[in-house]
Structures are given as structure tokens and as C-alpha cells.
Amino acid sequence: MSELKFSCPACGQGILCDPTDAGKQMACPGCQATITVPSERTSRLAIASLVCSLASLVICVGWLPGIICGHLAKSRIRRDPSLKGAGLARAGLTIGYLILMLEAGAATVWIWSFSAAVKHGIENVQNDLATNNLIVTQTQSTTVSNASQPVEPVKPEPVAAHNQQMEPATSGWTSDISKVSFPGHPASGKLHGIDFTLKTASFRNGDLKISSTNGMQLDVFRLGASIEGHSYEIQSDDAGSANPHIRMTWNEGGAIQTATFNKGYGMKLQFDQAKNRTVSGKIYLCIPDDSKSVVAGTFEVRLPKPK
């Protein structure tokens, strides 16, 4: 049988009696004062805690007043034995803290996704800025014109790069890419007057990357989501932001240098269908820099595993 606990309002003596005595008068066993036995009642704060926590399913921050009311209810129930509702307060606190953890987890995932999107956006902006067609070095920069008749750039002081001289790679270079045919040997040529020999080729997120055995790199951006069975032919007089962008990277005198073109170049690019995630490709690329860079031949691209 349940018991009714309360304290004497005069002396604070703890009193235990039967719930059926609620509302009756009795003498305090401590101070003999006449007191009225209080009725049992449920804490309104405990009820508010449960209601607010459940409201979090509709109002995102309902868990906040639910948690606050739950702690206040438990504190008052401990001080006033006539108050009931400890179970309601515990339920309100449990639900409130659970929803708080779920919302915190969802916020963490959202922040991570937003950060990844911002990072990807910055990378795209950097690639777009590269279309200003600047050759960037650690000590100097030279503007490269993409007009159909290239303007003579400001030439820097000659710098030795692996004992190779900056001789134009005019052999095989042409302004009319429609007249060329793909050679049968692995992709090779000269970039910025330095020998380029195929090492590896990869394709990811619409960008083709061809690396040389000496660390040079040729990038072709914006080829689309898939290259299987696709072919591309860009003439030197073609213009437009939809054209693929070309970037060549080389090491000269210990300094990494790059040049990017979005027009003025000639390129013929062809891909076969994939076999075992490997695509055979052919390239003929003529770049209108001062050294008449050209790369031509065959290569194989290993496609990434589908997500």
C-alpha cells in the first residue's frame, strides 16, 4: 500500500501517513501543532517536461524547455514528498536528451557536407581562374595569348632545366588539327621544349590527367562525366567557355611552372569503349605557346571504381 509523505510546515518534521488521511487534521508528532494532511499532486513541471520533449518532433528546439523543466521537477519532488511525477520527469529528460543528440548528429553531417561543397567550389573557382592563361612561376609570370596569331610574350632569362634547351617542338605541330592522324606509338612529344614521355593516365570527375616519366603533367579539364566512346576535335580558332581547358605543368630550374589554355590550341582526342574499367585513348594536341608544344600518341586510362 502506498504511503503519503510530507513535512510539517511549522517545524519541518517529516510525517508519514496513509493517503486516505489526505485533507484531515492531525497533530504534528514533533511540535504538536495542528496541521492539515496535504493531498498528493503531480508536478506540473514534470508534465511540462514530457510535453515539451515530445513537441521536439514538431518544434526543433522543444527539447530545451523539456530538459530544463525535467531537472526542475526532479529537484522539487525531492524537496516536497507530496509531489508526484518523478517518472514523468525522467521520461521527459530521456526523450529530450535523445532528440538533442539526434539533432547534434544531423547538424554535424550537414556541416561536413557544406564544408565539402565549399572545398569543391573553391577548387572549381581555382580551375576557372586558371583560364586567364597565365604562366605562373615562383619568380616571374608571363602572359600567353590565345589569339589565332600568338603575341610574342615577354621572355624571361634562360634557365637550364635538366640540361635541356628550350628548342621549339615544331615537328608535328599544326594549326589545322583536322589534317592530322593519330600516331601508333605511346603518347610523347615536347611540353615547353622538354621531352614528354607517357607514364600514366587517369580520369576522374571529368578531368583527364596524363603524366610523364620525368614528372611533367598534362591535364585536360571538362571532358564530361564519361569518356567511353567519345571523341573531341578542337580547332585553334574555336572559342567558347564550353571548350575543354588545357594545362601543362613542368619543372624548370627547381620551380614548378604551369600554363593553361581555353582557346587557341588544337586537339583531337578519341576514346574507345571500356574493357575491365580500362579505356584506350588517342591524342593529338598542339599548344600555341612560344615553344610550340605538341603531344601525340596512344594511352590507356584506368577508370575509377563506381561509387
NORKAJO-V647459 format. One record per residue. N is the residue number from 0. RES is the residue in three letters. PSI is psi in radians with two decimals (999 if undefined). Layout:
((N;RES;PSI) (N;RES;PSI))
This chain:
((0;MET;2.40) (1;SER;2.73) (2;GLU;2.59) (3;LEU;2.12) (4;LYS;2.37) (5;PHE;3.00) (6;SER;2.57) (7;CYS;2.20) (8;PRO;-0.28) (9;ALA;-0.85) (10;CYS;-0.13) (11;GLY;0.14) (12;GLN;2.29) (13;GLY;2.31) (14;ILE;2.40) (15;LEU;2.20) (16;CYS;3.09) (17;ASP;2.46) (18;PRO;-0.42) (19;THR;-0.24) (20;ASP;-0.02) (21;ALA;2.29) (22;GLY;-0.22) (23;LYS;2.77) (24;GLN;2.56) (25;MET;2.86) (26;ALA;2.37) (27;CYS;2.25) (28;PRO;-0.26) (29;GLY;-0.92) (30;CYS;-0.02) (31;GLN;0.24) (32;ALA;2.59) (33;THR;2.16) (34;ILE;2.79) (35;THR;2.25) (36;VAL;2.11) (37;PRO;2.74) (38;SER;2.63) (39;GLU;2.47) (40;ARG;2.64) (41;THR;2.36) (42;SER;2.20) (43;ARG;-0.54) (44;LEU;-0.64) (45;ALA;-0.73) (46;ILE;-0.76) (47;ALA;-0.64) (48;SER;-0.83) (49;LEU;-0.74) (50;VAL;-0.79) (51;CYS;-0.71) (52;SER;-0.73) (53;LEU;-0.54) (54;ALA;-0.24) (55;SER;-0.37) (56;LEU;-0.35) (57;VAL;-0.80) (58;ILE;2.04) (59;CYS;-0.59) (60;VAL;0.31) (61;GLY;-0.40) (62;TRP;-0.44) (63;LEU;-0.97) (64;PRO;-0.50) (65;GLY;-0.76) (66;ILE;-0.74) (67;ILE;-0.83) (68;CYS;-0.62) (69;GLY;-0.78) (70;HIS;-0.70) (71;LEU;-0.70) (72;ALA;-0.78) (73;LYS;-0.67) (74;SER;-0.74) (75;ARG;-0.58) (76;ILE;-0.63) (77;ARG;-0.62) (78;ARG;-0.51) (79;ASP;1.73) (80;PRO;-0.33) (81;SER;-0.22) (82;LEU;2.39) (83;LYS;2.98) (84;GLY;0.28) (85;ALA;-0.64) (86;GLY;-0.67) (87;LEU;-0.71) (88;ALA;-0.76) (89;ARG;-0.70) (90;ALA;-0.73) (91;GLY;-0.73) (92;LEU;-0.75) (93;THR;-0.84) (94;ILE;-0.72) (95;GLY;-0.83) (96;TYR;-0.61) (97;LEU;-0.79) (98;ILE;-0.62) (99;LEU;-0.78) (100;MET;-0.68) (101;LEU;-0.76) (102;GLU;-0.64) (103;ALA;-0.71) (104;GLY;-0.75) (105;ALA;-0.68) (106;ALA;-0.66) (107;THR;-0.77) (108;VAL;-0.72) (109;TRP;-0.76) (110;ILE;-0.73) (111;TRP;-0.76) (112;SER;-0.71) (113;PHE;-0.73) (114;SER;-0.73) (115;ALA;-0.70) (116;ALA;-0.70) (117;VAL;-0.74) (118;LYS;-0.77) (119;HIS;-0.66) (120;GLY;-0.69) (121;ILE;-0.73) (122;GLU;-0.70) (123;ASN;-0.69) (124;VAL;-0.71) (125;GLN;-0.69) (126;ASN;-0.66) (127;ASP;-0.67) (128;LEU;-0.47) (129;ALA;-0.32) (130;THR;-0.03) (131;ASN;-0.12) (132;ASN;0.95) (133;LEU;2.34) (134;ILE;1.99) (135;VAL;2.22) (136;THR;3.06) (137;GLN;-0.34) (138;THR;-0.26) (139;GLN;2.88) (140;SER;2.47) (141;THR;2.24) (142;THR;2.33) (143;VAL;2.18) (144;SER;2.47) (145;ASN;0.26) (146;ALA;2.80) (147;SER;-0.46) (148;GLN;1.70) (149;PRO;2.41) (150;VAL;2.42) (151;GLU;2.05) (152;PRO;2.88) (153;VAL;2.05) (154;LYS;2.27) (155;PRO;3.00) (156;GLU;2.44) (157;PRO;2.36) (158;VAL;2.26) (159;ALA;2.33) (160;ALA;1.77) (161;HIS;0.61) (162;ASN;0.36) (163;GLN;2.39) (164;GLN;2.66) (165;MET;1.26) (166;GLU;2.37) (167;PRO;2.42) (168;ALA;1.06) (169;THR;-0.31) (170;SER;2.04) (171;GLY;-0.11) (172;TRP;2.38) (173;THR;2.60) (174;SER;-0.20) (175;ASP;1.64) (176;ILE;-0.30) (177;SER;-0.33) (178;LYS;-0.07) (179;VAL;2.78) (180;SER;2.69) (181;PHE;2.27) (182;PRO;2.76) (183;GLY;-0.07) (184;HIS;2.84) (185;PRO;2.59) (186;ALA;2.27) (187;SER;3.02) (188;GLY;-2.53) (189;LYS;2.35) (190;LEU;2.11) (191;HIS;0.62) (192;GLY;0.07) (193;ILE;2.40) (194;ASP;2.36) (195;PHE;2.10) (196;THR;2.25) (197;LEU;2.33) (198;LYS;-1.04) (199;THR;2.82) (200;ALA;2.45) (201;SER;2.76) (202;PHE;2.23) (203;ARG;2.33) (204;ASN;0.67) (205;GLY;0.05) (206;ASP;2.31) (207;LEU;2.30) (208;LYS;2.11) (209;ILE;2.10) (210;SER;2.58) (211;SER;2.82) (212;THR;-0.36) (213;ASN;0.28) (214;GLY;-0.07) (215;MET;2.82) (216;GLN;2.44) (217;LEU;2.14) (218;ASP;2.38) (219;VAL;1.91) (220;PHE;2.71) (221;ARG;0.87) (222;LEU;-0.17) (223;GLY;3.05) (224;ALA;-0.50) (225;SER;2.57) (226;ILE;-0.11) (227;GLU;2.17) (228;GLY;0.18) (229;HIS;2.68) (230;SER;2.66) (231;TYR;2.44) (232;GLU;1.97) (233;ILE;2.15) (234;GLN;2.75) (235;SER;-0.42) (236;ASP;0.07) (237;ASP;2.47) (238;ALA;2.67) (239;GLY;2.54) (240;SER;-0.25) (241;ALA;-0.22) (242;ASN;2.55) (243;PRO;2.63) (244;HIS;2.46) (245;ILE;2.33) (246;ARG;2.27) (247;MET;2.47) (248;THR;2.33) (249;TRP;2.89) (250;ASN;2.08) (251;GLU;1.97) (252;GLY;0.54) (253;GLY;0.00) (254;ALA;2.27) (255;ILE;2.19) (256;GLN;2.63) (257;THR;2.69) (258;ALA;2.34) (259;THR;2.45) (260;PHE;2.38) (261;ASN;0.01) (262;LYS;3.00) (263;GLY;-0.22) (264;TYR;2.88) (265;GLY;2.30) (266;MET;2.37) (267;LYS;2.16) (268;LEU;2.32) (269;GLN;2.41) (270;PHE;2.49) (271;ASP;3.10) (272;GLN;2.65) (273;ALA;2.49) (274;LYS;2.03) (275;ASN;0.77) (276;ARG;0.38) (277;THR;2.26) (278;VAL;2.25) (279;SER;2.37) (280;GLY;2.81) (281;LYS;2.49) (282;ILE;2.52) (283;TYR;1.94) (284;LEU;2.18) (285;CYS;2.13) (286;ILE;2.32) (287;PRO;0.79) (288;ASP;3.13) (289;ASP;-0.33) (290;SER;0.11) (291;LYS;1.06) (292;SER;2.51) (293;VAL;2.40) (294;VAL;2.30) (295;ALA;2.61) (296;GLY;-2.89) (297;THR;2.80) (298;PHE;2.92) (299;GLU;2.41) (300;VAL;2.22) (301;ARG;2.03) (302;LEU;2.56) (303;PRO;2.72) (304;LYS;2.42) (305;PRO;2.51) (306;LYS;999))
